[in-house]
Amino acid sequence: MAIESWVDGILHDRVEMWPMETHVEPRLKRLPGIKAVLFDIYGTLVISGSGDVGSADAAGHDSFIRQTFDELGLLGRLVSVPNADSLRRKIQQLNLERCDSSCPKPEVDIVEVWRRVLAEHGWVTSPVEIELVVKIATRYEALANPTWPMPDAAEVLQQLRQASLFLGIVSNAQIFTPRLVSNLLGQDRLEEGGFDLGLCVFSNRYRQAKPGPRLFDVLLQGLSSRGILPNEAVYVGNDMLNDIWAATEAGLRTAWFAGDRRSCRPRQDDSRCQKVYPDLVLTDLMQLPECLLIS
């Protein structure tokens, strides 16, 4: 069975959400010469109820874990039911084990986290049951971090695609994350929606996260192989540190999306962001095509 069907639970029982006002003033200008547009996902292409991926490490979600196991009929397979704190501790442990100068911002594989937590609570999983572990991780994330397409995201992507711009993604993500974007576009796979897979970089695949440099290093290699210079690409994201500072360090042009208070991250208390000035400040994704000279 395809992985896509295992993670479809991320789309189930979603409740419509709308962006919350940020009171940030947009800063728009013409940005000519752009050949590629790269996006963050959570808080940019999709509304995120918790503001970001990885709500599995958030406190207070014990009821969501029990609901997940109850819905999947798995409560009887455990000696005890894990809680959100045990999940958080396992994430912290695995990240600490990998953190060093070459990996300043580790990322976990949330499926591996769940597999280990389940084993500690008396459930011995076999390789043939990995589908169940994926479904557990996906269903819990859907409950703890509900998502909804950002208004106009699909229309903006269509306009950029029609303008023959390369489309890509750099995102802190997990196995279920690409499904949110392909669903936004009414497709089963990202490439069917016009994304260049060579420009799609997800943290769980590299086990490193933004704002560490690894994901943008991979992106730059993809851009170079397509004859695109860093300053011919613009990166759009909602987090001034993870997105704008990190993309600026990589030499990209940047657009800070400040369109939803849940996920708007100015990071004013971080010294790295105090002298970072994005090329654009967007409060509506529809502002982007006009800035790129797309009518």
Phi, psi and omega in degrees: 000139183291146178302325182306321181285333179293328186259008180298341177300340179294341182261349186283145172059030177287148178246133182302132177233156176233152179300150176256137185305137179254341183064021173273138178276129177294152174229107189241146175199168175288137180231077184285165174081011181277131179249341182219142177236124182245144186234146158283166179252293187291122182086357180237292177276335177229145171287133181242122182299328179260357178094347183192167174286164175088029178293354177299339180262012179273145180279161173085014184247026180302321182295329178291325178294313179297319179299319179301311181291326179294313181298325181271001177066038187245002183301324182288351182268000184245142172291320176214156181268126179295160176239175184296330180291321178293326176294315180299316181297321180293320177299314180297319180299311182294323177293318180297323180296332185257351185285121173204188184297331179274349180220072185291337181227082182293157174231139177272160164266110189296334177293318177295322177301310180297320180301317181289320179297318179298318179299321179292341180254020168094008180253114179271113181264145176250164181305327182289347181261011181299330177302318179296319180295319176299317180294324177297310181300318183291314182294320178297316179299320180298324179284316186280332182224077180296147180230162176204145180303137175293137179307135175072002182299314182296319180295318179297315179299321179296317179298317180295320179296317180294336177275008177064030174274144173290139179242136178212179184219137165230113190214139162293123195207169173226183189301331183272350188297313181303332181297328179296321182284316179297323176294321177306324182267001180072028182236170177267333183226153183300318183295333177290338178266007175100001178281141174274113184298335177288351177244017179249114187235119184243136188298323183294335180283332181254355180058027172223149187237163169292147009270013174303156189281347190302314184295321180285331173299316178296318179300315181300324176296318178295318178296315181300320181292345177256010177074026183249126177282156179305320182281003172260010178234144177240136180251132184246122180203163187264350186251119185295333178271298185298327185257298190286311178298312183297319180290323176298318177301329180277356178090010181277156165286157187222150174226114178277120178266110181245057187255358182210122184299331180302323189238005179288118186237088178287336175055041184294340180273000179260123184300332180294336185262354187288340178237029177257126182234105180296152177296324181228150167239116183253139171246356178212131182299334179293348176287339186293309183303320180297321178295335180264015178065033176254119182270000000 
